[in-house]
Amino acid sequence: MLAPAAASEIADAACAYEATSPGMGRQFLAELDRAIDGVRAHPFAAIAPGCRRCMLRRFAYAAIYRVVGSDAQLLALLAKRPGHGTHMTS
C-alpha cells in the first residue's frame, strides 16, 4: 500500500539514482521492496504515534510507514541527507 506522495517520492528517488548510474534505480527499488517485505514480517518500533521507520541498507533513505491490519502502508520516503525527499503525509 502506498500513499500518493510516497509513490511520487519513490519514483523521484529511483530516477535520480538511475541518472547517476544505470541500473542503480532498479537496485534502489529492489532494496525498497526488500525493506517493505521485512516490515510486513517484523514491524519495527513506533517512532511517533502510529508511525514506524525502516532504514534502507544500501541507500540514504528511510521508509516511514504504518501498520494497517496485516499490511504496511508506506507513508513517505525520507532522505537521510538534506535536500532529498523530505515530504511526509498522514
C-alpha positions in Angstrom: 0.0 0.0 0.0 1.4 3.4 -1.0 0.3 6.9 0.0 0.3 9.0 -3.2 3.1 11.3 -2.0 5.2 8.2 -1.2 4.8 6.8 -4.7 6.0 10.1 -6.1 9.0 10.3 -3.7 9.9 6.7 -4.7 9.7 7.5 -8.4 11.8 10.6 -7.9 14.5 8.8 -5.9 14.6 5.9 -8.4 15.0 8.3 -11.3 17.8 10.2 -9.5 19.7 7.0 -8.8 19.2 5.8 -12.4 20.5 9.1 -13.7 23.6 8.8 -11.5 24.4 5.2 -12.6 22.5 3.0 -15.0 20.8 0.1 -13.1 21.1 1.9 -9.7 17.4 2.9 -9.8 16.4 -0.7 -10.2 18.7 -1.7 -7.3 17.1 1.0 -5.2 13.6 -0.3 -5.9 14.7 -3.8 -5.2 16.1 -2.7 -1.8 12.9 -0.8 -1.0 10.8 -4.0 -1.8 13.1 -6.0 0.5 12.6 -3.4 3.3 8.8 -3.5 2.8 8.8 -7.3 2.9 10.8 -7.1 6.1 8.4 -4.7 7.9 5.4 -6.8 6.9 7.0 -9.8 8.6 8.5 -7.9 11.6 7.2 -4.3 12.1 9.7 -2.0 13.8 9.0 0.0 16.9 7.0 3.2 16.6 8.8 6.5 16.1 5.6 8.5 16.6 2.0 7.5 17.4 1.0 5.2 14.5 4.3 5.7 12.5 7.3 3.4 12.2 10.6 3.7 10.3 12.7 1.3 8.4 16.2 2.4 7.2 17.3 1.2 3.8 20.6 -0.7 3.9 22.3 0.5 0.8 20.6 3.8 0.2 20.4 7.0 2.1 16.6 6.8 2.8 14.2 5.7 5.5 10.8 4.4 4.7 8.1 5.8 7.1 5.1 3.5 7.3 2.1 2.5 9.5 0.7 -1.0 10.0 -2.9 -1.3 8.7 -4.4 -4.6 9.6 -1.9 -7.2 8.3 -0.4 -4.8 5.8 2.1 -1.9 5.9 1.2 1.4 4.3 4.2 3.4 3.1 3.6 7.0 4.0 6.8 8.7 3.0 10.3 8.1 1.8 12.7 10.4 3.8 16.3 11.2 2.7 18.9 10.8 5.4 20.7 13.8 3.9 19.4 17.4 3.4 17.6 18.3 0.2 16.2 14.9 -0.9 12.6 13.7 -0.4 11.6 15.3 2.9 7.8 15.3 2.4 5.6 13.3 4.8 1.9 12.7 4.5 -0.6 11.5 7.1 
